[in-house]
């Protein structure tokens, strides 16, 4: 699945600004989706390791978001590519 993502990336710098905007929006959506899935899987649940509290909960959410973004930048699960193509079709 990452091979098809790599095939999109080289064409983006030469693409119209709108296409770059759509690609970035699709990647952000995939990152948000992955963040919610990581939350459901228990990543970042506070275990009172650092005493708990609001600060620890907030840090855990930042950790999840960054982990999800790193997953997308590493190729993701292909959701961004599907969203991007769908958005391109809607633009026509």
C-alpha positions in Angstrom: 0.0 0.0 0.0 2.9 2.4 0.7 4.1 1.9 -2.9 1.0 3.7 -4.2 1.5 6.5 -1.7 5.0 7.0 -2.9 3.8 7.3 -6.5 1.6 10.3 -5.4 4.2 12.2 -3.5 6.6 13.0 -6.4 3.8 14.4 -8.5 2.7 16.8 -5.7 5.4 19.4 -5.9 4.6 20.1 -9.5 0.9 20.0 -8.9 -1.4 22.9 -8.5 -1.6 24.5 -5.1 -5.2 23.3 -4.7 -4.0 19.7 -5.1 -1.3 20.2 -2.4 -4.0 21.6 -0.2 -6.2 18.6 -0.7 -3.3 16.2 -0.1 -2.4 17.9 3.2 -6.1 17.9 4.3 -6.3 14.1 3.5 -3.1 13.5 5.5 -4.5 15.5 8.5 -7.7 13.5 8.3 -5.8 10.2 8.3 -3.8 11.4 11.3 -7.0 12.4 13.2 -8.5 9.0 12.4 -5.3 7.2 13.6 -5.2 9.3 16.7 -8.7 8.2 17.6 -7.9 4.6 16.9 -4.8 4.8 19.1 -6.9 6.3 21.9 -9.4 3.4 21.6 -6.5 1.0 21.7 -5.3 2.5 25.0 -2.2 4.4 23.9 -1.6 7.3 26.3 -4.0 6.1 29.0 -2.8 7.5 32.2 -1.6 4.9 34.6 -0.8 7.4 37.4 2.9 7.0 36.6 3.5 10.7 37.0 0.9 11.3 39.6 -2.0 11.7 37.2 -3.9 14.9 36.8 -4.9 17.2 33.9 -1.4 17.8 32.8 -0.7 14.1 32.3 -4.0 13.6 30.4 -3.1 16.6 28.1 0.4 15.3 27.5 -1.0 11.9 26.6 -3.3 13.4 23.9 -0.3 15.3 22.5 1.7 12.1 22.4 -1.1 10.3 20.6 -1.5 13.0 18.0 2.3 13.1 17.3 2.4 9.3 17.1 -0.5 9.3 14.6 1.2 12.1 12.5 4.4 10.0 12.5 2.5 7.0 11.3 1.0 9.1 8.4 4.4 10.4 7.4 5.8 6.9 7.4 3.1 5.8 4.9 0.0 5.5 7.0 -2.7 3.0 6.2 -3.7 4.3 2.8 -6.7 6.4 4.1 -5.1 9.7 3.0 -4.7 8.4 -0.6 -8.3 7.3 -0.8 -9.5 10.6 0.6 -7.3 12.5 -1.7 -8.6 10.7 -4.8 -12.1 11.2 -3.6 -11.6 14.9 -3.0 -10.0 15.2 -6.5 -13.1 13.6 -8.0 -15.4 16.0 -6.2 -13.4 18.9 -7.6 -14.1 17.8 -11.2 
